[in-house]
Amino acid sequence: MNGCHALTDKAYQRLIRPFLFRQDPEEIHELTLNWLEQAERFGSPHLYKLFYPPVPDLHRLKIECFGLEFPNPVGIAAGLDKNAKVYNSLLSFGFGFVECGTITPRPQPGNERPRIFRLLEDEALINRLGFNNQGQDALLQRLHQRPKQGIVGINLGKNKDTPNEKAAEDYQRLLTAVWHTASYVVVNISSPNTPNLRELQEKTALQRLLDSLFQTAQELQLQHPRQLPILLKIAPDLSDEALRDLLEVVHQFPLAGLIATNTTLERNQLRSSHAHQTGGLSGRPLHTLSTQILSKLYRELQGKLPLIGVGGIKDGKSAYDKIKAGATLLQVYTGLVYQGPGLANQICRELLTHLDKDGYAHLSDAIGADHRS
Ligand SMILES: Cc1cc2nc3c(=O)[nH]c(=O)nc-3n(C[C@H](O)[C@H](O)[C@H](O)COP(=O)(O)O)c2cc1C
């Protein structure tokens, strides 16, 4: 089957990607999701599974984390399937989990177009979408119509016109709405494209927000008992002091884990002509920065809270770097755009090679290895 992988990966890079990259980034993204969504009506996920069959020895990459069993650690990051259109297709490409959203309680159009830019020379993207999404009801309707064939988390955000003082109400409303449906939820306060959203990462604001949210969670838990892991997604642009403050708050709540990181506002050493565009930068130039934050979190938390590493993962090496820095799970977005749908399988195969080289029987043995050497 290795030959089949190589063939489909080459086909993406030589034929499909050049075609896709001739189109406007957002238009082709929407079109691709619509094609995949239509194809799902004809049972396409069964077909994808033939092209992307599970990697041999995958049991060595199986991860149990916050009460869920992940078939492999490579997930899809938030923003790619905002409205939960193609999570089953993405799972059948071999991804271990999918995070839908960010959704907001009410639908909203987001910022003016154009708002996604490809930085080809840097293998990066800049986006300033601004939580464009169809709202919680549309997302839930899809998830109810098409039973999820794996782990599907939901990433929650506030509406643009909800002031920060009332942000908690948006997150409480969303948590209540998705309580029965999500495999896990993520509180997103780290997008750079919703004005002032990142201020919710500050100590007092975060404390107030999580206080309200966990109160709601407790009430829901009493009425409809279930284990719903609640995670927090953070920005890569936090100073050491801000990170310490944030962790002080994190310790006070039963969060299931942290996701590090969202896109960055930094623009270091970019070559592409789109480098000056406003928005969040993702992809290769984000890898070092987001891995440094991940590493700091792991050190401060002493491995007590699972971390999802995201930012600039494009192959097995960049994925393994995150694992050794302290990630239990991984997510990709920009890497998928540049490498194609075979990326999950490629990363899994290469992770196994790294484990063999370093003499680890299982991926969990390598988590945080950088901190032990
Ligand atoms: C076009 C685009 C849209 C995104 N939308 C969201 C979003 O709605 N919510 C969110 O938490 N992160 C969003 N992200 C950030 C990704 O989830 C991820 O954290 C970031 O891109 C870094 O990973 P990458 O380098 O693999 O892309 C978005 C990223 C991109 C490129």
The ligand as a Tripos MOL2 file, in Angstrom:
@<TRIPOS>MOLECULE
LIG
   31    33     1     0     0
SMALL
NO_CHARGES

@<TRIPOS>ATOM
      1 C1         -7.8020   29.9620    7.3540 C.3       1 LIG1
      2 C2         -7.6750   29.6580    8.8210 C.ar      1 LIG1
      3 C3         -8.7900   29.7480    9.6500 C.ar      1 LIG1
      4 C4         -8.6800   29.4610   11.0000 C.ar      1 LIG1
      5 N1         -9.7950   29.5350   11.7980 N.ar      1 LIG1
      6 C5         -9.7000   29.2130   13.1150 C.ar      1 LIG1
      7 C6        -10.8500   29.2080   13.9410 C.ar      1 LIG1
      8 O1        -11.9700   29.4670   13.4940 O.2       1 LIG1
      9 N2        -10.6800   28.9050   15.2520 N.ar      1 LIG1
     10 C7         -9.4610   28.5940   15.7940 C.ar      1 LIG1
     11 O2         -9.3800   28.3030   16.9890 O.2       1 LIG1
     12 N3         -8.3600   28.5600   15.0070 N.ar      1 LIG1
     13 C8         -8.4620   28.8490   13.7070 C.ar      1 LIG1
     14 N4         -7.3400   28.8090   12.9230 N.ar      1 LIG1
     15 C9         -6.0360   28.4720   13.5420 C.3       1 LIG1
     16 C10        -5.7170   26.9880   13.4080 C.3       1 LIG1
     17 O3         -6.6370   26.2060   14.0910 O.3       1 LIG1
     18 C11        -4.3030   26.7090   13.9720 C.3       1 LIG1
     19 O4         -4.3040   26.9860   15.3460 O.3       1 LIG1
     20 C12        -3.2270   27.5440   13.2950 C.3       1 LIG1
     21 O5         -3.4900   27.7130   11.9260 O.3       1 LIG1
     22 C13        -1.8410   26.9250   13.4440 C.3       1 LIG1
     23 O6         -1.7750   25.6530   12.8380 O.3       1 LIG1
     24 P1         -1.1550   25.4090   11.3470 P.3       1 LIG1
     25 O7          0.1740   26.1030   11.3250 O.co2     1 LIG1
     26 O8         -1.0990   23.9220   11.2320 O.co2     1 LIG1
     27 O9         -2.1060   26.0260   10.4030 O.co2     1 LIG1
     28 C14        -7.4240   29.0850   11.5620 C.ar      1 LIG1
     29 C15        -6.3160   28.9810   10.7180 C.ar      1 LIG1
     30 C16        -6.4190   29.2520    9.3630 C.ar      1 LIG1
     31 C17        -5.2030   29.1290    8.4850 C.3       1 LIG1
@<TRIPOS>BOND
     1     1     2 1
     2     2     3 ar
     3     2    30 ar
     4     3     4 ar
     5     4     5 ar
     6     4    28 ar
     7     5     6 ar
     8     6     7 ar
     9     6    13 1
    10     7     8 2
    11     7     9 ar
    12     9    10 ar
    13    10    11 2
    14    10    12 ar
    15    12    13 ar
    16    13    14 ar
    17    14    15 1
    18    14    28 ar
    19    15    16 1
    20    16    17 1
    21    16    18 1
    22    18    19 1
    23    18    20 1
    24    20    21 1
    25    20    22 1
    26    22    23 1
    27    23    24 1
    28    24    25 2
    29    24    26 1
    30    24    27 1
    31    28    29 ar
    32    29    30 ar
    33    30    31 1
@<TRIPOS>SUBSTRUCTURE
     1 LIG1         1 GROUP 0 **** ****
